[in-house]
Amino acid sequence: MPSHPVSYDLAEAPLAPGEVAIIGAGPGDPGLLTLRALSLIEQADCLVYDRLVSREVLALASPRARRLYVGKASRCHALPQEETNALLVRLSREGRRVVRLKGGDPYIFGRGGEEAEVLVDHGVSFRVVPGITSAQGCAAYGGFPLTHRDHAQSVTFVTGHCKGDGDLALNWASLAAPHQTTVFYMGLANAERIRSELQRHGLPAAHPVALVERGTTPEQRRVITCLGELVETIEREALTPPTLIVVGEVVRLAETLAQPAPEEAAFIEDVVLERVAL
Ligand SMILES: C[S@@+](CC[C@H](N)C(=O)[O-])C[C@H]1O[C@@H](n2cnc3c(N)ncnc32)[C@H](O)[C@@H]1O
């Protein structure tokens, strides 16, 4: 059990010296941080952050706060996980107010659980603040829902990359069942396996797929394709991580629900403000 009790007040206990807050930084847009995350980031002496944490989020901390990068790219570890764990324990023992910032949600493919276990083992006081996971951010900003009463009664978040590049042993038959949405995190390198297994288990080549690269950031790219053309599309568009692969009928709704591009959004805001002024 975390030693910090869950608080339902916005004015919760301040971050204590020696305490670690494991915080979800969301998928990129700083506007998607929770109020609690913002409050704790502002109190931090030290930020220990991953590759997917945006610069805008890091900029919210005090200029005096130390910013320690421990990010990982697939197969290219900036700092081994054990060293990140040891760093958190050491900073806590030095009496720092530590914020461990992770992209998206720390408990969804974020190793937040592994780090929390280490903190428990070492008697370090910690709390966890959830973040908006990239599937949610990419769906909202990409213009499609993850569930819909007419198209998908469930949504599954799946890793497309196993520990130590191990075999992607997923329950393909269940992922290929109709009326559901499947979101593959870290799936680009295994796209051919994902395509062939889902088709082998019954999904048609025309089944809709959305690829969202750097979702919710100014560099977001959203490409709509179909299962049979998944690999060709990734190659043609030269998509790189971080990208999500979203498989399901809900993707068809992107044509009608897509959000306006940022320039258009700014224009709409101007118009609304002018109306308010009248
Ligand atoms: C190690 S997982 C971290 C997931 C994170 N904890 C979350 O909840 O979103 C990294 C993968 O998440 C996905 N991802 C994270 N941020 C993303 C973004 N802004 N746009 C698209 N995909 C993203 C990509 O599939 C990336 O390879």
The ligand as an ORCA input file, in Angstrom:
! r2SCAN-3c Opt
* xyz 0 1
  C       6.324      2.333    -23.586
  S       4.742      2.664    -24.272
  C       4.198      3.910    -23.150
  C       2.709      4.039    -23.124
  C       2.234      5.116    -22.153
  N       2.448      4.736    -20.790
  C       0.752      5.459    -22.364
  O      -0.060      5.248    -21.464
  O       0.422      5.959    -23.466
  C       5.214      3.600    -25.700
  C       4.208      3.471    -26.848
  O       3.024      4.204    -26.541
  C       2.486      4.746    -27.735
  N       2.470      6.218    -27.612
  C       2.850      6.943    -26.544
  N       2.637      8.256    -26.760
  C       2.116      8.350    -28.002
  C       1.678      9.440    -28.803
  N       1.733     10.709    -28.370
  N       1.184      9.171    -30.038
  C       1.109      7.899    -30.486
  N       1.507      6.829    -29.782
  C       1.992      7.049    -28.545
  C       3.382      4.285    -28.885
  O       2.851      3.083    -29.409
  C       4.688      4.053    -28.164
  O       5.498      3.155    -28.888
*
